[in-house]
């Protein structure tokens, strides 16, 4: 593999949730390897894959993976591919470092694009509970002090923001960074 190979992270949406759309991680690793990617590693069952690619940028890889995934498994999954630099910035720019020690109460949403000021304002109007959020570029940080499962606001984010995205808790963010660092 050439020295120019870059490390990427693929975040899948809608697989292995509530016993539906089951994809085994060993099969997902093999799928990435069959597509020619190297140093493939997965983290937990919700579809997090660290891999190395010598060609393509994140957007191109997202489209390629979505098409190949749907062809192989027969259903669509939105796949957000981000490079290692993006993940490092996500961690460094965490606006809530004081709660990073409670990794199940801090979440980062990888968004398809940066929301407009109007979209952000609409979401701010809905944030009336104990939660707080901040958007930095194409990342939404959410502190849900009672946990994501009990957060009414968290359920409103996709419908209100209307920007496709996928959330990961801070423990997963840090684990993916560690996995990606081992690939480096």
Secondary structure, DSSP 8 states (H G I E B T S, - for coil): --TT-EEEEEEESSSSBTTBS---HHHHHHHHHHTT-EEEEE-STTTEEEEEESS--HHHHHHHHHHHHHHHHSS---EEEEEHHHHHHHHHT-TTGGGTTSTTSEEEEEESS---HHHHHHHHHH--SS-EEEEETTEEEEE-TT-GGG-HHHHHHHHHH---EEEEEHHHHHHHHHHHHHH-
